[in-house]
Amino acid sequence: MGQDWAPTSDEEKSLKDAITALQTSIVSVAKTGDQADAGSRFVLNSKDFYDVRAYIMSGKELPSADYEFDSRFGGNSFGDIVNFDNEIYSLTRKTMVEVGTTCQEYYNNQLSRLINALSPAIQYAENTTENLYRAEQINLKHQFGILLQDKYKSRADQDGEFNEAREAGLMTCEMVKEDASNKKREIDDIRATLISLKSKTQAFQPDVQKVIKQFKAGPAENSSNDQAAKRPYLDRLDAKYNTKLSETKKQLEGVRIKSSDLNTKPGMAVGLAQWPGLGWIPLDIARTDSLKSAYNELEGVINEGERENNERTRLATNVSMLIEQSSDIDGKLSNLITALGKLSDFFGTQVTCVQKIDSYLNRVSGNPDSASNRRDFVLNGLTKTADLLQELKKTAEEFQRNATGEVQMRRW
């Protein structure tokens, strides 16, 4: 019956719009299983989140200074490539140090904040459920249950109970507004760190693309007239390793998480696993047992290569990892920044809606007969909002279990 309420005054239309928007804003960031095959998914629970985390964790392992690169690899790492490409050493060093420095800085100062970006949503959902619905005698639904009673026809009918309910309602609105505003600021701050990371990453993408062309995509640009020298350099560094790496990536395809998995498989356990030559990779934990032999074989080829030509194989694994992790990193960062923007907008909408409810409470004077359905609409709407907040909390907590997940491959 409450859904039939058709307010006529601007104040009451604003109240109805506010309660409706409280609900739709929650649905915009927390899709539940009954919503169009969306699975059970929090707005940050995306492949982009796991890939960005993997990029940071992988990139931080690269040298962060020229002397570190020189110490780790040295001139012999490039074999005879330096004879016909006099820029490859400086290009590779410059690029690795750019990525390593940027990722180490973000890992040390910001990654934990990004991983915990879901916490404000969980806390807000819990706090606001209490304030709207559960907290005994002081929740907003309780106050509206008093204020919208039929006996209050006009301002003259207001009594002590009415005034106490209005004051309590205003106090509750203030708490919810403050909480949502604080949570929005938290998310905006985290989003700003990602925007800065994206800017820094974009600055060295031309160098990354040159490395990809020289080592993987080809044809390599150099001074040699020999067509064999134009082949991508990874094969020249360690052909056996490069072949095994390609085989391993094919074996990984069935276990690496996909965006469709997160949409259609609610509750899927995701974990990052560190692979030599690839860095950290997001995997479906339930299917990682099938990768045991692939991991051991790849590690065996690398160990053999390091025994035979230590520096060249070491360089090859680091370059291939840089290339793997750099794949569409700009797009992944952009998508994650957009997702954080949606979460920020959610908190902003919550503030705006509660401000409208606050404004209504300040002006409510009576309950004319024409508003007979108003009480049902408001009380049912606050109950529905609280239910949706619990769904938000549930989907965020499901994501929380995966956000820091790791698979220790070497324990196999």
HELIX and SHEET records of a PDB file:
HELIX    1   1 GLY A    2  ASP A    4  5                                   3    
HELIX    2   2 ASP A   10  VAL A   27  1                                  18    
HELIX    3   3 LYS A   47  GLY A   59  1                                  13    
HELIX    4   4 ASP A   66  ARG A   72  1                                   7    
HELIX    5   5 GLY A   75  PHE A   78  5                                   4    
HELIX    6   6 ILE A   81  PHE A   84  1                                   4    
HELIX    7   7 ILE A   88  ASN A  109  1                                  22    
HELIX    8   8 LEU A  111  ILE A  115  1                                   5    
HELIX    9   9 ASN A  116  LEU A  118  5                                   3    
HELIX   10  10 SER A  119  THR A  129  1                                  11    
HELIX   11  11 GLU A  130  ARG A  134  3                                   5    
HELIX   12  12 LEU A  140  LEU A  147  1                                   8    
HELIX   13  13 ARG A  155  ASP A  157  5                                   3    
HELIX   14  14 GLY A  160  ALA A  203  1                                  44    
HELIX   15  15 GLN A  205  ILE A  212  1                                   8    
HELIX   16  16 LYS A  213  ALA A  217  3                                   5    
HELIX   17  17 GLN A  227  LYS A  230  5                                   4    
HELIX   18  18 TYR A  233  LEU A  252  1                                  20    
HELIX   19  19 SER A  259  THR A  264  1                                   6    
HELIX   20  20 ILE A  285  LEU A  291  5                                   7    
HELIX   21  21 LYS A  292  SER A  326  1                                  35    
HELIX   22  22 ILE A  329  ARG A  363  1                                  35    
HELIX   23  23 ASP A  369  ALA A  371  5                                   3    
HELIX   24  24 ARG A  374  ALA A  403  1                                  30    
HELIX   25  25 MET A  409  ARG A  411  5                                   3    
SHEET    1   A 2 ALA A  30  LYS A  31  0                                        
SHEET    2   A 2 ARG A  41  PHE A  42 -1                                        
SHEET    1   B 3 GLY A 279  ASP A 284  0                                        
SHEET    2   B 3 VAL A 270  TRP A 275 -1                                        
SHEET    3   B 3 GLU A 406  VAL A 407  1                                        
END                                                                             
